[in-house]
Amino acid sequence: METTKVSPKYQVVIPQRVREAMALKPGTRLQVVQFEDRIELIPLRSAKSLRGSLPGLDTEVPRDADRV
């Protein structure tokens, strides 16, 4: 488990191992979520970058004959 501390300016450094594992680059925007007693940082990804992330997902949608 990696640790970091909050600076006097309330900044934190994401450890290198975590940055590399998550492929974070300078300028990556992170969503900050407070959940109970923890803080989660979630990288914001474009919808285009998520293409193909759910292989095998059934995309067939049953439609009524008059709606085709």
N, C-alpha and C positions, 0 to 999 in steps of 0.2 A: 504494500500500500504506500502510495506517495503522499507526502504532506507538504504543505506550504503555509505561509503566514500572511496575515493582512498587514500591509505597510501603514505608516501614519496617514497616508493619503487614501486609505481604503482600497489599495490595489493588491492584486495577487498575481503570482507568476505560476503559469501552468507548467509542471515539470516536463522536461524534454521528452522523456519516455512516453508520456501521455500525449503530448503534441504530435509525436511521430506516429503513434498507434492510431490516433484519430485523424491523421493527415491534415492538421490545422496549419494554416498559413497566416502570416501577418495580414490583418484586415478582416479575417473571418469574423462574421457577426455571430454572437452567442445569445440565445434566449436564456434569461435568468429566471429560474422557477424556485420559489420558496415552498417547501413541502414539509409540514410539521416542523421538526427541528433541524432541517438540512437545506442546503442550497444546491440546486442542480444547474449545470451549464450545458445547454443543448445547442450544438452547432446548427445554424439555419442553413438549409440546403435548398437549392432551387428544385422545382418540380422536374425539370429536365434531367438533373443529375440523379434522380431517383428512378429513372426509366430502367426497367429490367430488374428491379430489386426484389420483385415478387414472382420468380419463375414458377410456372405451373398454376398460376391463379386463373380460375375459370372466368373469362370475360364475356361469356355468352349471357345475354339477357333475354328471357322469354318475352315476346311481344305479341300483342293482339293482332290478328290478321288485318284489321282496319287501320293499324298504326304503323305499318311497314313503309 
